Amino acid sequence: MKKENQFLLWRVFTFISITLLFSACVKDTNTTKRTYTIYTPVYKSKSAVLTAINGSSSQAIEHAGKIYIKGNFIYLNEVNKGIHIIDNSNPTHPVQTAFLSIPGNLDIAIKDNILYADMYNDLLTLDITDPYHAKLTSTLSNFFTGRMYVNGAMANNDGQVAVDWTQKDTTVFTDQYPNNCDFCQFDMLTSASANAAASSKGVAGSMAGMVLMKDNLYAITEMHSVGIVDISNAAVPKLDSNFFAGYDLQTIFPFEDKLFLGSAVGMFMFDVSDPKHPVSLGEFTHGQACDPVITDGNYAYVTLHSGDGCGGDANELHVIDVKDLLHSTLVKTYPLTKPTGLSKDGDLLFVCDGDVVKVYNAASPGALQLLKSITSEEPYDIIAANNNAMVVCNDGLYQYDYNDINNIRLLSFLPIKK
């Protein structure tokens, strides 16, 4: 019995020793190998940034974002860097005319010859009568309160502006990412083709976060609020007010005297017939997802896609009857791959989806008919009007002629610098 006890104690001791030795030689099995990128801001004085706002027309397109059209010109956002001004008088041969160097820029709006653009948390007003020599006429400081910080760093710091970011890849074994790092990823692309008629204002894509209506500018200033700016004196806008407009706002679309707001949780609708006093007309809720929206007045078309920080796993198109805005109803849901921007021209509905742009006959919204699929590289947004479609893709800006829907022709392509 004594030998048996000794043998048992020896086995227990051996097991404990091996366990301790093993645990000392390997990492905690609960930890995970994680690789992340740390971005550190490079600052420049705001005065120097504003002085150098007229950049080089040869500035390469590297990361195309939102698109805006006015007259014969295309205004293409270079994400967080500025705005490419492209002369599109000849759609088969668009010419990069000028570049506005605006750090932190994502959105664009134009009234007559006055351009409005965000520079992180500031709203800039520029006279672009001569696009080669744009002139700053006004600044609304701290208008976009949701962009005060980027990845834990201040976008504006003691009169300085983040003009670039250095990056460093780091791999660690940890059970969590560094605090206040937001996974240390830097992608600030969190967004009105139905109103493409000629006017003093231009046309924004479905991803827009800032739009113009009459003498007012409406912009998503942070996740839950929309700011109203009086632009009756276009060159010197004045802040009017901010109002709570819904949760997790992402895009804004104007139609007649209504605003349709896309969010990660649904669609919010407002009557702005009294421009300074928006009235809620209700909402349409859906599961968590990224959500741009457009409308033709009778129906709203909402794309939902998963990922990109929005959560959820839905990838689909919702068609919603909005003839009675106080009682909007879902008409039909169409499964898709990963839809983003969309546009409508008459009975034609264009949807960016995965690696194609899908063109539907939307004469009967409850029974969409797929007519064509235009192969594209991760299309992001589209503006379609007057038989011309402009598509922002991962590899550049495409223009198509769809006068003959059975023979959609590529007119031009401006590539992104790889």
N, C-alpha and C positions, 0 to 999 in steps of 0.2 A: 504494500500500500504506500509506503514511504517512497519507493522508487517511482511509483506511478505519479505521485504528487510532484516529485522533483521533475519528472518528464513533462508534466502538464505545465509547471511553472516555466520550464525552459522554452516550451512552445509559445507561451504567452509573451515572454520576454523577447523572443526572436521576432514575433509578429509586430510588437510595439517598436522594436529597433528598426525593422525594415520600413515600417510605416513612417517613422520620424525621418529616416534617411531619405526616403522617396519624396516626402513633402519638402525636405530641405533642398532638393535638387531640381524641382520643377515649379513652375508658377502655379498659383492658385487656380484650380480648375474652374472656379467661378468667374475668373477674369476673362476678358476678351481682347484679342489683338485688334486695335483700331488705328486707322490712318486718317488723319484729318489735315486740313490746310488752315494755317493761321494767316489772316490778312492784316497787315499793318498799314494805316493810312500815311500817305505822303502829303503834307500840307503846303499850301501856298497862300499868300495874303489875298483876301477877297478883292482888294483894290487892284492887285496885279491880274487876277483872274478876269475881272470885268473889263480891264483895259485891253486884254488880249482875246476878247470874245470873238473877234473876226479871225477865224483860223484859216487853214489852207484848203482850197477847193480840191486838192489832190489827196486829202485825208482819206485813207482807205476805210472801207466798210468792214468792220471786224465782228461786230455783234449787233445785228439789226434788231430793233425793237418795234415800237409802235409806229404807225404810219398815218399821215395826214395829207389831204389833197386840197389844193385851192388853185383854181384856174389851171394854167398849164404847168404848175409846179407841184412836185412831190416833196414832202418834208418827212424825212426818214430819221427816226431816233437812233443814235448810236448809244447803246445802253450805258448810262452813267458818264457819257463823254460829251454828248452834244447832239447837233442836228445837221444832217446832210440836206442841202437844198439842191434839188435835181430839176433841171429844165426838161419838161416832158412834152414840149411843143411837137416833137416827132416821136411818138411812142415806140417806133422801131429803133430809135437811137437816142435814148435819154442821156443827158449830159450832166455830170456833177458840176454844179455851178459855184457853190460856196459851202462853207462849213462854219457853223456857229459852235464855238468851243464852250460848252456849258457843263461843268462837272456835276454829276448827280442828276442829270436830266433824264426823264422818262416820258413826260407828256408834252403835247403841243396843242395850241389852239390859235386861230388867226381871225382877226376882224379887220377888214380893209387891208392896210399895210402895217398893222400892228400885230406882232407875234407875242404870245404869252407862253412861258416855259418855266418849269420848275427847276431850281438849282438846289437840290436837297430840300431843305425846309423853307426856302425863299421862293417867291413868285416874281419872275423877271418880266418886264415889259420892254419890248424892243421894236424900234421903227426899222422895218426892212424894205423901205421904199427902194433903197439901193442895197440888194442882198450882199454885195461885196463889202459894204461898210455899214453894217447894222449899228444902230445907236441905242444905248440904254436910256429909256425915258423915265423908268420908275422901278422901285423894288418894294415888295411887300415882305418884310422880314418875318420869319417864324410863322408863315401861313400854313405850311404843311407840317403840323405838329407831330405827325407820325413818323417823320424822317429826321428827327433830331439826332438819333444815334444809328450807327450801322455796325453790326457785329460788336456791340459794346463800346465802340469808339465814336466820339462826336464827329458828325459830318462837318459842322462848323465849330471852330475852336478859337476863341479869342481873336476874332477878326480874320481867321484863316479858314480855308476851304480844302477838303480832301480832294486832290486832283488825280490821285492815282493810289494804287495799293501794291505793296510788296507782298509776296507770298512765300511761305515756307511749309513744306510738307513734313509732318511729324508722325511717327508711329509709336504707340505706347501700348502697354498691357494695363487695362483698367476696367472697372465695372461701370464706368460712366464717362461721358465726355467732359472736357473742362467746363467749369462754371462760366456762365455768361458768354458762352461761345456760340450758341445757336448752331451747334454742330460744325462751327467754323467754316461754313460754306457761305459764299458770297454770290447771291443771285437775286437782284432786286426787282425782277420781273414778276411782281406779285400778280394792265388792266391790266356810224350814223349814215351808213350808205343809203338808208331809206329816205334821207333828206338831201339827196345829191343834186337837187336843182340849183341853178346858178344863184348866188347871193353874195353878200359882202363877207360872208363867213365861209370857211372850208368844210371839209368832210373828214370826220375821224373814223378810225376803225372800231371794231367791236370791243377791243381791249382798252379803250380810252378810260382814263380816270379823271379827265377834265374836259368839259364841253361848254359851248357858248349857246345861249338862247336869248334873242333880242339884245337887250343892253346889259346882260348879266352873264357872268362866268360862274359855273358850278363845278366844284372840284372835291374829290374825296381827300380830306385833309388828314384823316387818321382812320383807324379801322371802323369806327362807328359814326363818323360825322362827315357832313358835306358843308363846305364853306361857300358863301355867296359873295361875289365881288361885283360891284357896280362898275360897268365899263362904258357908261354913257359918254364919258370923256375917255376914249379908248387909250390914249397915251398915258393917262394918269389914273389908273383904277383905284377904287376905294373899297376897303373891306366893309361889307354890310353886316353879316352875321354868320354864325355857324348853327346848324341844327342836327339833332340826332336823327339819323336816317335808317338805322338798322344795324345788324351785327355782321362783323367780318366782311365789310364792303370791299369790292374788288374792281368793278367796272361801272360805268355810267353811260346811258344811252338816251338822247333826247328825241322826242317825237311830238310835233305840234306843241301843245302846252303841257306836256307830261314828261316826267323823268322816270326811267326804268333803271333800277340799280341791281346789278348782279352781286351776289355775295356767296360766301362759302356755305351758307345755310339756306339760301332761297333768293327770291326776287322781291324787291320792294318798289312800290309805285307811288308817285306823288303828282299832284296837280299843282302846276306853277303858273296858272293863269294870273294869279297875283304873285309876281316874281319874287318878292321879298318875303312872302309868307306861304311856303309850301304846305300843302295839305295832304296828309297820308290817305291813299286810296286802297290800302290793304297790302297784302303780301301773299306770295305763293311759296310754301316751304318745300324743301327736298332734303335728301340725305347730304352729309358732309361731302363737299367736292368743290373744285374750282369752277367758276360759273360766269362766263360772259353771256349777255342777253341782247337781242335786237327785237324790234317789233314793226309791224306794218299798220298798227292801229286796231286790227281785228284779232290778230294772233301774236303771241310772243314766242320766240324761238330761243331756247336756253340749252347750251351745251354744258355737260358735266364731265369733268375728267378727274381721275385720281392722281395722287402724288403732288409734287410741286409745293409741298407744305400745306396743302388744303385738307389732307386727310380723306378718309373714305375710299371706296373702291369702285364707285360708279363711273362708267364710261358710256354715256348715252345722250340722246337729244330729246328734250321735252318740248312738245307743242302745247301751248296753253291758250285757251280762249279768253281774250281780255276785252271783248266788246262791252261787258259789264265789269269794270275794273274792281268794283266792290265785291264782286262774286266771281273771280277768275276760276276757271276749271281746267283740269288737265284733259287734253284731247287724246293724246297718244304719246307713248315713249318708244323711241327707236334705239336699239342697241348699237353702239359704235365701238371703235378701237381705242382711241384716245383723242377726242375732239377738243379743239380750242376755239379759234375765231370763226366768225360766220358773217354772211352778208346776204341781202336779198335784193333782187332787181326784178320787179314785176312778179311773175309766177315762178321765177328761178331762185332757188335757195342754194347757196354755196356754203359748204362746211369743211373746214380744215380738220382732217381726221387721220392721225397716225402718219402715214407716208403718202397720203393722197389728198386731193381736194375733191370732195364729192359734190356733184351738181344734181339737184333734184327738181323735178316738176312739182311745185307746191300749190298747184291750183286747188287741190283738195288736201288741206293740211293733215287730215286724219288718215290719208292714204298716199303718202309721199312716194313718188316714183323716181328711182335712181336712173338718171340719164347718162351720166358720164363720170369717170374717175380720172382726174389728172394726176399723174405720178409726180410727187414732189418729195423734197427732203425735209421732213418734219415741218410742214407749214404751220405758221403761228397765227397769222391774221390775214384778212382779205377785205378789200373794198371792191365791190362790183357795181358798176353803173354804166349806162349807155353803151352796152356791149363790150366794155373793157374791164378786165379784172386785174387788180394788182395784188400779188401774193407775197407776203414776207415769209421766207423760209430760212432754214438753218444754214443754207449755202448761198443765199442772196435774195434779190428782189426780182420777181418774174412779172411780166405783163402778158396777158392773153386777150385775143379777140374771140368773143363767143357769139358773133353775129349769126354764124351757122353753128347751132349747138351740136350738130353731128360732125363738125369739123373745126374744133377749137384750135386756134393757131397761136403758137408762141410768137409774140411780137419782139420781146427783148428780154435780156437778162443782165443784171448788174451783180457780179459775184462778190462774195465775201472773201476777204484776204484770209487765207489759211495759215 
